[in-house]
């Protein structure tokens, strides 16, 4: 019987949690239209952890913003649970690279904010906020203000805030990009542990191929602009994963395979 370190979590099958079909995004520029995304097709299963990589300017963040309902597509559709995305929705939580915390609110109040907007009473929202702060290891900092926290701690608050409103889909745009290597590695492990407990569908953008491989069940490689899905690589490495996983031969194989494809797209940008 397989031990816990040997368990491979398969992607769910059936109706996709997120279905992106023939998606196109065109921006009007002073020198003519710019096609950011062109005919993007992608299915993401319930509870699946997906990372997206690709050269700068390939439309990764644009794609996330469209899924989040923060931008409109020029054509094509994005559906969550079979329903068209029209604007932001409570079933989708977003975490950006910038923490976007309210500096005048305590850590607890920042996490409670979305719950207050939902009309949850004071006792319930405090209990829920405290639960998620404990989940990300910050319960002892509930009464601290953002200026008293490190960058990694601020990002944990942002993640706790996103989880607290209990979204079905967690959208993350390079949330660890500004952190030092040690803090980044720690938060990668904490995010994976939280994902395994909470069973959310995660859509995670990163420029770091190594980060994509340590986190994801599948890695989506975007082409140089106009962005489209160039290839999807399945990461057949068992969970739970940690920093020691990065030393394995299989990890190196997958990382090198993906990096070679991303670098090829990077060279296309330079032409």
C-alpha positions as CSV (number, residue, x, y, z in Angstrom):
1,X,0.0,0.0,0.0
2,X,1.4,3.4,-0.9
3,X,2.6,5.7,1.9
4,X,1.5,9.3,2.2
5,X,4.6,10.5,0.4
6,X,3.7,8.3,-2.6
7,X,0.1,9.4,-3.1
8,X,-0.6,10.9,-6.6
9,X,-3.7,13.1,-6.6
10,X,-5.4,12.6,-9.9
11,X,-7.3,15.4,-11.6
12,X,-11.0,15.1,-11.3
13,X,-12.9,14.0,-14.4
14,X,-16.4,15.0,-15.6
15,X,-17.7,18.5,-16.2
16,X,-14.8,21.0,-16.1
17,X,-14.8,23.6,-13.3
18,X,-13.6,26.2,-15.8
19,X,-14.1,25.9,-19.5
20,X,-12.4,28.4,-21.8
21,X,-13.5,28.3,-25.4
22,X,-12.1,30.1,-28.4
23,X,-11.1,33.1,-26.3
24,X,-9.8,36.2,-27.9
25,X,-8.7,39.5,-26.4
26,X,-7.8,42.5,-28.6
27,X,-6.6,45.9,-27.3
28,X,-6.9,49.0,-29.4
29,X,-3.5,50.7,-29.7
30,X,-2.2,53.9,-31.2
31,X,-0.5,51.9,-34.0
32,X,-3.4,49.5,-34.5
33,X,-5.0,46.6,-32.7
34,X,-2.9,44.4,-30.5
35,X,-4.0,40.7,-30.1
36,X,-3.2,39.7,-26.5
37,X,-5.0,36.3,-26.6
38,X,-5.9,34.3,-29.7
39,X,-8.2,31.3,-29.8
40,X,-7.4,30.1,-26.2
41,X,-9.1,26.7,-25.3
42,X,-8.6,25.2,-21.9
43,X,-10.5,23.0,-19.5
44,X,-9.7,23.0,-15.8
45,X,-11.2,20.2,-13.6
46,X,-12.7,20.6,-10.2
47,X,-10.1,20.8,-7.4
48,X,-7.3,20.8,-10.0
49,X,-4.1,22.8,-9.5
50,X,-3.0,24.4,-12.8
51,X,0.0,26.6,-13.3
52,X,0.5,28.9,-16.4
53,X,3.9,29.8,-17.7
54,X,5.1,31.7,-20.8
55,X,7.2,34.6,-21.9
56,X,6.4,38.2,-20.8
57,X,3.6,39.7,-22.7
58,X,2.0,36.4,-23.7
59,X,-1.3,37.2,-22.0
60,X,-1.1,35.2,-18.8
61,X,-2.4,38.0,-16.5
62,X,-5.0,39.0,-19.1
63,X,-6.3,35.4,-19.1
64,X,-6.6,35.4,-15.3
65,X,-8.3,38.8,-15.3
66,X,-10.9,37.5,-17.8
67,X,-11.6,34.4,-15.7
68,X,-11.9,36.7,-12.6
69,X,-14.4,38.9,-14.5
70,X,-12.1,41.9,-14.2
71,X,-11.8,42.2,-17.9
72,X,-14.1,41.3,-20.8
73,X,-13.1,39.1,-23.6
74,X,-13.3,40.4,-27.2
75,X,-14.8,37.1,-28.2
76,X,-15.2,33.5,-27.0
77,X,-16.4,32.3,-23.6
78,X,-15.3,31.5,-20.1
79,X,-17.6,29.4,-18.0
80,X,-17.4,28.3,-14.3
81,X,-19.6,25.4,-13.5
82,X,-21.3,25.8,-16.9
83,X,-22.2,29.4,-16.3
84,X,-20.8,32.3,-18.4
85,X,-18.5,34.6,-16.5
86,X,-20.0,38.1,-16.5
87,X,-18.0,40.3,-14.0
88,X,-16.5,39.3,-10.7
89,X,-18.2,36.6,-8.6
90,X,-18.0,35.3,-5.0
91,X,-17.1,31.8,-6.3
92,X,-13.8,33.2,-7.6
93,X,-11.1,34.6,-5.2
94,X,-8.1,36.5,-6.5
95,X,-4.6,36.9,-5.0
96,X,-2.2,39.3,-6.8
97,X,1.5,39.9,-6.4
98,X,0.8,43.1,-4.6
99,X,-0.9,42.3,-1.2
100,X,-3.6,45.1,-1.5
101,X,-4.1,45.0,2.3
102,X,-5.8,47.9,4.1
103,X,-3.0,49.5,6.1
104,X,-5.4,51.0,8.7
105,X,-7.0,47.7,9.4
106,X,-5.5,44.9,11.6
107,X,-4.7,41.5,10.1
108,X,-7.9,40.1,11.5
109,X,-10.0,43.0,10.1
110,X,-8.4,42.6,6.6
111,X,-9.4,38.9,6.6
112,X,-12.9,39.8,7.8
113,X,-13.4,42.4,5.2
114,X,-14.9,40.2,2.5
115,X,-17.0,38.4,5.0
116,X,-18.5,41.7,6.2
117,X,-19.4,42.6,2.7
118,X,-21.3,39.3,2.5
119,X,-23.4,40.3,5.5
120,X,-21.9,37.8,7.9
121,X,-22.4,38.8,11.6
122,X,-19.5,39.8,13.7
123,X,-19.1,36.6,15.7
124,X,-19.3,34.3,12.6
125,X,-16.8,36.4,10.6
126,X,-14.4,36.6,13.5
127,X,-14.5,32.8,14.0
128,X,-14.0,32.2,10.3
129,X,-11.2,34.8,9.9
130,X,-9.4,33.3,12.9
131,X,-9.7,29.8,11.4
132,X,-8.0,30.9,8.2
133,X,-5.3,32.9,9.9
134,X,-4.5,29.8,11.9
135,X,-4.4,27.8,8.7
136,X,-1.7,30.1,7.2
137,X,0.2,30.3,10.5
138,X,-0.8,33.9,11.5
139,X,-3.2,33.5,14.3
140,X,-0.8,35.2,16.8
141,X,-0.6,38.2,14.5
142,X,-4.4,38.8,14.3
143,X,-4.1,42.3,16.0
144,X,-1.0,43.4,14.1
145,X,-1.1,46.0,11.3
146,X,0.3,45.3,7.8
147,X,3.3,47.6,8.4
148,X,4.4,45.3,11.2
149,X,4.5,42.2,8.9
150,X,7.2,40.9,6.6
151,X,6.4,40.5,2.8
152,X,5.7,36.8,3.3
153,X,3.4,37.4,6.2
154,X,1.5,40.0,4.2
155,X,1.0,37.5,1.4
156,X,-0.3,34.9,3.8
157,X,-2.9,37.5,5.0
158,X,-3.9,38.0,1.4
159,X,-4.3,34.2,0.9
160,X,-6.2,33.9,4.1
161,X,-8.5,36.7,3.0
162,X,-9.2,35.0,-0.3
163,X,-9.9,31.6,1.3
164,X,-12.1,33.1,4.0
165,X,-14.9,34.0,1.6
166,X,-14.8,30.3,0.5
167,X,-14.4,30.7,-3.2
168,X,-14.7,27.6,-5.4
169,X,-11.8,28.9,-7.6
170,X,-8.6,30.5,-6.4
171,X,-6.9,32.7,-9.0
172,X,-3.3,33.7,-8.2
173,X,-1.2,36.1,-10.3
174,X,2.5,35.6,-9.3
175,X,1.7,35.9,-5.6
176,X,5.2,35.0,-4.6
177,X,7.1,36.9,-7.3
178,X,8.3,39.7,-5.0
179,X,9.5,37.4,-2.2
180,X,13.0,36.2,-1.3
181,X,13.8,32.6,-2.2
182,X,13.5,31.2,1.3
183,X,10.1,32.8,2.0
184,X,8.9,31.8,-1.5
185,X,9.8,28.1,-0.9
186,X,8.1,28.2,2.5
187,X,4.9,29.7,1.1
188,X,4.9,27.1,-1.8
189,X,4.7,24.3,0.7
190,X,2.1,26.1,2.8
191,X,-0.1,26.8,-0.2
192,X,0.1,23.1,-1.2
193,X,-0.9,22.0,2.3
194,X,-3.8,24.5,2.3
195,X,-5.0,23.4,-1.2
196,X,-4.9,19.7,-0.1
197,X,-7.1,20.5,2.9
198,X,-9.5,22.9,1.2
199,X,-9.8,21.2,-2.2
200,X,-10.1,24.4,-4.2
201,X,-9.5,24.7,-8.0
202,X,-6.3,26.7,-8.3
203,X,-5.2,28.7,-11.4
204,X,-1.7,30.0,-10.6
205,X,0.4,32.3,-12.9
206,X,4.2,32.3,-12.5
207,X,7.3,33.1,-14.5
208,X,9.2,30.5,-12.5
209,X,9.2,27.1,-14.1
210,X,10.5,25.4,-11.0
211,X,7.6,26.9,-9.0
212,X,5.1,25.7,-11.5
213,X,6.4,22.1,-11.3
214,X,6.5,22.0,-7.5
215,X,2.9,23.2,-7.3
216,X,0.9,22.0,-10.3
217,X,-0.9,18.9,-11.5
218,X,-0.6,20.3,-15.0
219,X,1.4,23.2,-16.4
220,X,0.0,25.2,-19.3
221,X,2.6,26.7,-21.6
222,X,1.5,29.9,-23.4
223,X,2.9,30.9,-26.7
224,X,4.5,34.3,-27.5
225,X,2.0,37.0,-28.3
226,X,-0.6,36.5,-29.5
227,X,-1.0,34.2,-26.5
228,X,-2.5,30.8,-26.9
229,X,-2.2,27.4,-25.3
230,X,1.0,26.0,-26.8
231,X,1.2,22.8,-24.8
232,X,0.0,21.2,-21.6
233,X,2.4,19.1,-19.5
234,X,1.1,16.8,-16.9
235,X,3.2,16.7,-13.7
236,X,3.1,13.1,-12.5
237,X,4.9,13.7,-9.2
238,X,3.1,12.5,-6.1
239,X,1.8,14.8,-3.3
240,X,2.6,16.0,-0.8
241,X,5.6,17.8,-2.3
242,X,8.3,19.7,-0.5
243,X,11.7,21.3,-1.3
244,X,13.3,17.8,-1.3
245,X,11.1,17.0,-4.2
246,X,13.1,19.4,-6.3
247,X,16.1,17.2,-5.9
248,X,14.5,14.2,-7.6
249,X,15.4,13.1,-11.1
250,X,11.8,13.2,-12.3
251,X,11.4,16.8,-11.1
252,X,14.5,17.8,-13.1
253,X,13.2,16.0,-16.2
254,X,9.8,17.8,-16.1
255,X,11.4,21.2,-15.3
256,X,13.9,20.9,-18.1
257,X,11.2,19.8,-20.6
258,X,9.0,22.8,-19.7
259,X,11.9,25.3,-19.6
260,X,13.0,24.3,-23.1
261,X,9.6,25.0,-24.5
262,X,9.2,28.3,-22.6
263,X,12.7,29.4,-23.8
264,X,11.7,28.6,-27.4
265,X,8.8,31.0,-27.0
266,X,11.0,33.6,-25.4
267,X,13.3,33.5,-28.4
268,X,10.2,34.1,-30.6
269,X,9.6,37.3,-28.6
270,X,13.1,38.6,-29.3
271,X,12.8,38.2,-33.1
